[in-house]
């Protein structure tokens, strides 16, 4: 006679099977007109090359890739062709169109499995381009990583909802991820946004970087820079004109040349060298301000609860740095 525990286990297993079948039926009814392939069970490695084609670079000005759950990787090679290879489940489909010199690649995930057991599938799209490639790339994926080499003559639009983005040196572009880290080399004019993840980038002429929850670490910005994070630390090597804002976290800057507008609600602001030529301001609600070295300017301080210590303060200077803290100390050398 079966034990009471075994009977309970069987009841649970049967209940799970019934729930899975009911979900399957509901999905099938709702999507009765879709081209999805329904399978009760998937087992083993189902990877296949589902698309492979070469293109003449002269025929294309831009390449747009839109996938739901695939990694996208761009590779440079000693070739005179652009080659696109897509890996996926044998039931997946690739839709390819060329319109006014724009190549569009859309991957449809048409498989629906109720159960999987040791299931494996490589979902990846590889774009192989010549070393002198100058096409514009627009790549979007819902769940997957995007990896790009040095493309410092190209315009890039890279976006993933759940995945990381890694790319080398770029020219102009917009890089965005909802959940994942962003790692970029140097660039010209770039916009970076990470909802939940860290941003690490090199040197730029102009940059806008925003993160909701994550640290931002950037090299030197030659012109204008706007850097914001809600929860995290901003670390910057240097900037000409800088606007930086943190709700909860610190701001650490090595060098500011012309202008700054810095603020943090809860955190410290540290500047190693300040050489401003325009009136600037620093605001902190709860935290300290430390400036190690400044040029010959006048520093005007306001603090509700804290001490202010300003060295070599030139009241006759036409350039004024206003520092305000609600609760924190101010130290300027």
Residue, then its C-alpha position, 0 to 999 in steps of 0.5 A: x500500500x502506498x504511503x500517504x506521502x507518496x499519494x500526496x506527491x502523485x497528486x501534486x505531480x498530476x495537478x502540475x500536469x493539469x495546470x500546464x495543459x490548461x495553460x497550453x490550451x488557453x495559449x493555443x485558443x488565444x493565439x489560434x491564428x499565430x504561426x507558433x509551433x506547439x510541442x509538448x516536450x523538448x529534449x536535448x540540443x535543438x541548435x541549428x543555423x536558421x539563416x545565413x546570407x552575404x551582402x555587398x556593403x555598397x548595397x546597404x547604408x544601415x542594418x537593423x536587427x530586431x530579436x526577442x531572445x538572442x545575443x547579437x554580436x558584430x565581428x570585423x573580418x578581412x572580407x569584402x562582404x557583410x555576412x549574417x548568420x543566425x543560430x536558433x531553434x530549428x522551428x524559429x524563423x528569420x524575416x529579411x527585407x531590404x528597403x531603400x538600402x536598409x537591411x532589416x532582420x527580424x527573428x520570430x520565436x515560433x516555438x512553444x514548449x510545455x515541458x523541457x528536459x535538458x533543453x539547449x539552444x544557441x540563440x545568437x545572431x552574428x554580423x560579420x563586417x569588413x574592417x572598413x565598414x561604415x554602415x549604421x547599426x540599429x540593434x534591439x533585443x528583449x533578452x540578450x547581450x549585444x557585443x560590438x567591436x571598434x566601430x568608430x566611423x559608425x552610428x549605433x543604436x543599441x538597446x536591450x531590455x534584459x542583457x549587457x552591452x559591450x562595445x569598443x570605440x564608437x562614433x555617435x550613438x545611443x546605448x540603452x539597457x533596462x537591466x544590465x551593465x554597459x561597457x563602452x570604449x571611447x567615442x564622439x557624441x554618445x547617449x547612454x542609459x541604464x535603468x538597472x546596471x553599471x555604466x563604464x565608459x572611456x573618453x568622449x567629446x560630448x556625453x549624456x549618461x543616466x542610470x536609475x540604479x548603478x554606478x557610472x565611471x567615465x574617462x574625460x569629456x572634452x566638451x559638455x557632459x551630463x551624468x545622473x544616477x539615482x542610486x550609485x556613485x559617479x566617478x569621472x576623470x575630467x570634464x570641460x563643462x559638467x552637470x552631475x546629479x546623484x540622489x543617493x551616492x557620491x560624486x568623485x571628479x579628478x578635474x573640472x576645467x570650465x563649469x560645473x553644476x553638481x548636486x547630491x541628496x545624500x552623499x559626498x562630493x570630492x574634486x581633486x582639481x577645479x579650474x572654472x572660468x564661469x560661475x558654478x554651483x555645488x549643492x549637497x543636502x546630506x554630505x560633505x564637499x571636498x575640493x583639493x585644489x582650485x584656481x583663483x576664484x571666490x567661493x561663497x558657502x552656505x551651510x545649515x549644519x556644518x563647518x566651512x573652511x576655505x583657503x585662499x579665497x579671493x573676494x575680488x574675483x569675478x568667478x564665483x563658486x557657490x557651495x550649499x550644504x544642509x548637513x555637511x562640512x565644506x573644505x576647499x584648498 
